Amino acid sequence: MSISKYRADFTRAMNRRRLYARINSLPQSTVREELIAIAQRHDAEQ
């Protein structure tokens, strides 16, 4: 695996973790659950 591919994968994983952390910091609500569902669907597509 090339360094650039490794960096791209690492950056994508960090961004994904940040996204889930920001969603999880929201108060319990329907909007939070919907955001989690959208993020999971996006992950499944990739």
C-alpha positions as CSV (number, residue, x, y, z in Angstrom):
1,M,0.0,0.0,0.0
2,S,1.4,3.4,-0.9
3,I,1.9,6.1,1.6
4,S,-0.7,8.4,-0.1
5,K,-3.3,5.6,0.0
6,Y,-2.6,5.0,3.6
7,R,-2.8,8.7,4.5
8,A,-6.1,9.0,2.6
9,D,-7.6,5.9,4.4
10,F,-6.3,7.3,7.8
11,T,-7.8,10.7,7.2
12,R,-11.1,9.2,6.1
13,A,-11.2,7.1,9.3
14,M,-10.4,10.1,11.5
15,N,-13.1,12.2,9.8
16,R,-15.6,9.4,10.3
17,R,-14.7,9.1,14.1
18,R,-15.1,12.9,14.4
19,L,-18.5,12.8,12.7
20,Y,-19.8,10.1,15.0
21,A,-18.3,11.9,18.1
22,R,-20.1,15.1,17.1
23,I,-23.4,13.3,16.5
24,N,-23.1,11.4,19.8
25,S,-22.5,14.6,21.7
26,L,-26.0,15.8,20.7
27,P,-28.8,15.4,23.2
28,Q,-31.0,12.3,22.7
29,S,-33.5,13.1,20.1
30,T,-35.0,11.9,16.8
31,V,-32.7,14.2,14.9
32,R,-29.7,12.5,16.5
33,E,-31.0,9.0,15.6
34,E,-31.7,10.2,12.0
35,L,-28.1,11.6,11.7
36,I,-26.7,8.3,12.9
37,A,-28.8,6.4,10.3
38,I,-27.7,8.7,7.5
39,A,-24.0,8.4,8.5
40,Q,-24.3,4.6,8.7
41,R,-26.0,4.4,5.2
42,H,-23.2,6.5,3.8
43,D,-20.5,4.2,5.4
44,A,-22.3,1.2,3.9
45,E,-22.3,2.6,0.4
46,Q,-18.5,3.0,0.5
